[in-house]
Amino acid sequence: MANGLAMAGSPVFLSTLAPFNQYLFNTFGWKGSFLILGGILLNSCVAGSLMRPVGPKQTNKAKNKIGIKADEAEAKKSHKKSLSEKINKYLDFSLFKHRGFLIYLSGNVIMFLGFFAPIIFLAPYAKDKGIDEYSAAFLLSIMAFVDMFARPSVGLIANSRFIRPRIQYFFSFAIMFTGVCHLLCPLAEDYTSLVLYAIFFGLGFGSVSSVLFETLMDLVGAQRFSSAVGLVTIVECCPVLLGPPLAGKLVDETGQYKYMYIACGAIVFLSSVWLLIGNAINYRLLAKEKKLAEAEKKIHKPESTESEPLSKPNHSDVNVQSARTEDHPSERETNI
């Protein structure tokens, strides 16, 4: 829910940015538009500077350095160790051995190849259909408006007791829904059908965005989540960077936008199938591993009571033994 609400801020501005950007382009040209948009974007630095980790503050910062001396070799060794620990803290490369993390990462790499290009080419596609530029830009506003309400709503649904235990499946079906929307987009021939596409696209985009990081936390846990987000973001830069130019190249080669939407829809749909199958296998393996761990725990569980001797001594034997030790103190010492 918190992720959905936090990420809902993006479509709030996007819903007004599309017609505003068209106005800037018509008034100041593309160079002036980029200067103004860059100045607006720099305000994010102010928001970022206000972010602080939530936790107790350290009041005692004094460090006792009396009596602490180390050789240069030991100092270098500890420095290297602390540096490696710091790197491992922010980028835990052991996650690349995590089965669920690799399934999530590979699926997202495939998905982001065709995830953002349909947004970029939505207005040009509408213009190619003979729609005026302001109405074409308004399609992005419609998509963003639906996205704004979809993110917190879907976040609330994903947190329910029916969806939360299998949130990976929910994430896969949200991606599949978005891919199907792109595949059906070429069927839109007029403005009304493009508005319907923008509405469903906004719903699918918001659904994916609201649970994008929640599914990652579900796989790796809260303790390794920060490092996992960093590694995922680094790897995903490549498909995010390559996707739109490749889509534009496809439009230039074919001269039509519909093939680009079909290609992007097929890529997104393929990633959903990959994640669906991968998560199904992962869930099955996790259940099997859990059963094996429980079985081993039962086998190696220590007994609650000490094992009793096979034959218990009777009272006569005890009396004889005590009398013998009284007669022979040395034997008593030996017994002790």
Residue pairs with C-beta under 8 A, 6 or more apart in sequence:
1 152
1 155
1 156
1 159
2 155
3 155
3 210
3 211
3 212
3 213
3 214
4 151
4 152
4 153
4 154
4 155
4 156
4 210
5 151
5 152
5 155
7 151
7 209
7 210
8 148
8 149
8 151
8 152
10 147
10 209
11 143
11 144
11 145
11 147
11 148
11 151
11 202
11 206
12 144
12 148
14 140
14 141
14 144
14 147
15 140
15 141
15 144
15 145
15 148
16 141
17 140
17 144
18 123
18 137
18 138
18 139
18 140
18 141
18 144
19 134
19 137
19 138
19 141
21 33
21 37
21 137
22 123
22 133
22 134
22 137
24 32
24 33
24 36
24 37
25 33
28 35
28 36
70 78
88 94
89 227
90 226
90 227
90 230
91 227
91 230
91 231
92 224
92 227
92 228
92 231
93 231
95 101
95 220
95 224
95 227
95 228
95 231
96 102
96 231
98 219
98 220
99 282
99 285
100 219
100 220
100 279
100 282
101 216
101 219
101 220
101 228
103 275
103 278
103 279
103 282
104 215
104 216
104 219
104 232
104 275
105 231
105 232
105 235
106 274
106 278
107 172
107 175
107 271
107 272
107 274
107 275
107 278
108 232
108 236
108 271
109 235
109 236
109 238
109 239
110 239
110 267
110 270
110 271
110 274
111 175
111 239
111 267
111 268
111 271
111 272
112 236
112 239
112 240
112 243
113 239
113 242
113 243
113 246
113 264
113 267
114 179
114 182
114 243
114 247
114 263
114 264
114 265
114 266
114 267
114 268
115 178
115 208
115 240
115 243
115 264
115 268
116 240
116 243
116 244
117 243
117 244
117 246
117 247
117 248
117 260
117 264
118 182
118 185
118 201
118 260
118 261
118 264
119 140
119 143
119 205
120 244
120 247
121 247
121 248
121 251
121 257
121 260
121 261
122 136
122 139
122 140
122 143
122 198
122 201
123 133
123 136
123 137
123 139
123 140
124 136
124 257
125 185
125 194
125 257
125 261
126 135
126 136
126 139
126 191
126 194
127 133
127 136
128 257
129 188
129 189
129 190
129 191
129 194
131 191
131 194
135 191
139 194
139 195
139 198
140 198
142 195
142 198
142 199
142 202
143 198
143 199
143 201
143 202
143 205
144 202
145 202
146 198
146 199
146 202
146 203
146 206
147 202
147 203
147 205
147 206
147 209
148 206
149 206
150 202
150 203
150 205
150 206
150 207
150 210
151 206
151 209
151 210
152 210
153 206
154 174
154 206
154 207
154 210
154 211
155 210
155 211
155 214
157 163
158 164
158 167
158 170
158 210
158 211
158 214
163 170
166 283
167 211
167 214
167 215
167 218
168 215
168 218
168 219
168 275
168 279
168 282
168 283
169 276
169 279
169 280
170 211
171 208
171 211
171 212
171 215
171 275
172 272
172 275
172 276
172 279
173 272
173 276
174 204
174 207
174 208
174 211
175 208
175 268
175 269
175 271
175 272
175 275
176 268
176 269
176 272
176 273
176 276
177 200
177 203
177 204
177 207
178 201
178 204
178 205
178 207
178 208
178 268
179 265
179 266
179 267
179 268
179 269
179 270
179 271
179 272
180 265
180 269
181 197
181 200
181 201
181 204
181 265
182 201
182 261
182 262
182 264
182 265
182 268
183 261
183 262
183 265
183 266
183 269
184 197
184 265
185 197
185 201
185 258
185 261
185 265
186 257
186 258
186 261
186 262
187 193
188 194
188 196
188 197
213 225
213 229
216 225
216 228
216 229
216 232
217 225
217 228
219 228
220 228
243 264
247 260
247 263
247 264
250 259
250 260
250 263
251 257
251 259
251 260
254 260
313 321
324 331
325 331
325 332
325 335
326 332
